[in-house]
């Protein structure tokens, strides 16, 4: 348990007593995983396509943009529908986005109905595994002919929660990965389980052929608690782990509901610090509960993502930081390729704190702060006061702050 103390703050001749949190030490010499980026899915087969202005807002990192760098693309079971994804995919790619693709179902002629072990529904026929590889490769070829480059392709969306799409057991995933995945013409992503279902990943890791044919691992985070995010078997593997779908905390509330939106920042923090994820991807980019609302405006949930996506850029690495200096306050830190250090502080508590930050072994020349509260979005405080290799900042209750240190 951290110790609290009182700090006297002099503001415009007035004296205010605020709680103090234990000092947070940032150590850039101790590094963890690479951060590849943030993003969401565009799914014009199910909802209206993103407009050009909405793609700009999602993927540009100007004053009006979220700075996303990852786009998830839907692999329809109907090849005649593939054209629906091209326009937005191509434009997002031109803005620097990395694209990956996910299938929900194979073409219907490859499937069969089954009922076993409490499950009933649709699955890929064993004698159609080769045809399924051809289907995925045909999608990749189609996109490439339309100048869209797919970085990686998953073998299945949520095989463990397939009430409306295709079920796969862990054994079936292993069989396909071991004997067919090496014929897929791009990087192969593991199945994207609904809730970081370790049974699937352990099965892959336990089969040398299947394990060899997986280029990166992926999961969804629906209902995944902080305690379930730590998975050393993957974290100590050299391959990346992508969190490829979630909405937090629900899809029923408006995305501007405050302070509920702070749960998004807490989830991102836990994904990176506890789960060692390399990528964080939302469900729909534009929806009432999403980063961009139906009116085209960035939501409070969107600003929670922006606290990371605008400042922690692709190629950054997470560095060591005092994670929880006091109850309800979460700190993570990152080093960008340009040498700047980014510190994200999430105060999800009902108290305000004076927080001291020490940057170990670094001489600080400037610190800018960007804060979101109920009444502000990325409000800027330039050139915070410095004390050698550290600085103080007031972290108000129910706020998120990003500090860019140079």
HELIX and SHEET records of a PDB file:
HELIX    1   1 UNK A   52  UNK A   59  1                                   8    
HELIX    2   2 UNK A   79  UNK A   85  5                                   7    
HELIX    3   3 UNK A   86  UNK A   94  1                                   9    
HELIX    4   4 UNK A  108  UNK A  110  5                                   3    
HELIX    5   5 UNK A  126  UNK A  128  5                                   3    
HELIX    6   6 UNK A  129  UNK A  145  1                                  17    
HELIX    7   7 UNK A  170  UNK A  179  1                                  10    
HELIX    8   8 UNK A  181  UNK A  183  5                                   3    
HELIX    9   9 UNK A  198  UNK A  205  1                                   8    
HELIX   10  10 UNK A  208  UNK A  212  1                                   5    
HELIX   11  11 UNK A  226  UNK A  229  1                                   4    
HELIX   12  12 UNK A  232  UNK A  235  1                                   4    
HELIX   13  13 UNK A  262  UNK A  273  1                                  12    
HELIX   14  14 UNK A  300  UNK A  309  1                                  10    
SHEET    1   A10 UNK A   5  UNK A  11  0                                        
SHEET    2   A10 UNK A  14  UNK A  20 -1                                        
SHEET    3   A10 UNK A 353  UNK A 359  1                                        
SHEET    4   A10 UNK A  24  UNK A  35  1                                        
SHEET    5   A10 UNK A 316  UNK A 321 -1                                        
SHEET    6   A10 UNK A 329  UNK A 335 -1                                        
SHEET    7   A10 UNK A 341  UNK A 347 -1                                        
SHEET    8   A10 UNK A 399  UNK A 405 -1                                        
SHEET    9   A10 UNK A 367  UNK A 372 -1                                        
SHEET   10   A10 UNK A 379  UNK A 381 -1                                        
SHEET    1   B 5 UNK A   5  UNK A  11  0                                        
SHEET    2   B 5 UNK A  14  UNK A  20 -1                                        
SHEET    3   B 5 UNK A 353  UNK A 359  1                                        
SHEET    4   B 5 UNK A 390  UNK A 395 -1                                        
SHEET    5   B 5 UNK A 386  UNK A 387 -1                                        
SHEET    1   C 8 UNK A 187  UNK A 189  0                                        
SHEET    2   C 8 UNK A 152  UNK A 154  1                                        
SHEET    3   C 8 UNK A  98  UNK A 103  1                                        
SHEET    4   C 8 UNK A  70  UNK A  75  1                                        
SHEET    5   C 8 UNK A  37  UNK A  42  1                                        
SHEET    6   C 8 UNK A 279  UNK A 284  1                                        
SHEET    7   C 8 UNK A 241  UNK A 245  1                                        
SHEET    8   C 8 UNK A 217  UNK A 220  1                                        
SHEET    1   D 3 UNK A 111  UNK A 116  0                                        
SHEET    2   D 3 UNK A 119  UNK A 124 -1                                        
SHEET    3   D 3 UNK A 166  UNK A 167  1                                        
END                                                                             
